[in-house]
Amino acid sequence: MDSPTKKPTNNLAQRFAALGFRFIAEILNDFIARATPGKWSPLKTLEELARLEGQDKARRGLERRFNRARIGRFKPMADFDWSWPEKIDRGLIESALCLDFIKEGRNFILLGSNGLGKTMIVKNIAHAAVLAGTSVLFRTAAELLDDLDCDSPELRRRRLVKYTRPTLLCIDELGYLSYDDRAADLLYHVVNPRYEANRSIVLTTNLAFKQWNTVFPNATCIATLLDRLTHHADVTLIEGKSYRVRESENEADERRKTRRKKSPASKK
């Protein structure tokens, strides 16, 4: 007499996958191997299935948000030397790192000369926002404007959506290069929809606002652009000597000390 037909486990895995439970489909055999000898109740089995699948969906969602954000490499704020800048509002920056401004739909603007850690701060804010479940996009001003400067109006519209949709948009290094009035208009078309939707922007610049006309000469929308950026914004200035200059000086000192130790005269 033929034994009763038993549906293969891989068929059940395919059904789980078709329902969207991809992680359970991948680990089904191991899951059954744990549940069967443990004599799990139906309730415990369902609870564990839900827990594992939810955990994996959260992991995959986090990976997607990080991939889309394109934050890149950065040092954690634990490495930031708060004592180095001559002027810095630590309280305001730490509040931004807690993402308070995003909840309020405000912008956060960091002004200061090169090498004072503005990019490091912004990338830490972006990283914290991704971990908190926020959709984030990080770009330098040059990358953003180059991306939008295309001949096709339809392609430009599609690309604008990429910059207006995320909950947090980080624009780094505005002021390092000069652009024409067309670039100012493109930036306005990013800033204005975000302003109307109360979606936050974090922006770093090495120039005071009154100097932005040197970045976008002859642009007629500068005043309106700044109005949108600063109307609901926390603006902070960092002043001091460049970290990179200090590090270069320290490295040069170390090399000089090493050379002196190795020189024949030092061994006499």
Buried (B, 14 or more C-beta within 10 A) or exposed (E): EEEEEEEEEEEBBEEBBEEEBBBBBBBBEEBEEEBEEEEBEEEEBEEBBEEBBEEBBEEEEEEEBBEBBEBEEBEEBEEBEEEBBEEBBEEBBEBBBEBBBBEEBBBBBBBBBBBBBBBBBBBBBBBBBBEBEBBBBBBBBBBBBBBBBEEEEEEBEEBBEBBBBBBBBBBBBBBBEEBEBEBBBBBBBBBBBBBEEEBBBBBBBBBEBEEBBEBBEEBEBBEEBBEBBBEBBBBBBBEBBBBEEBEEEEEEEEEEEEEEEEEEEEEE
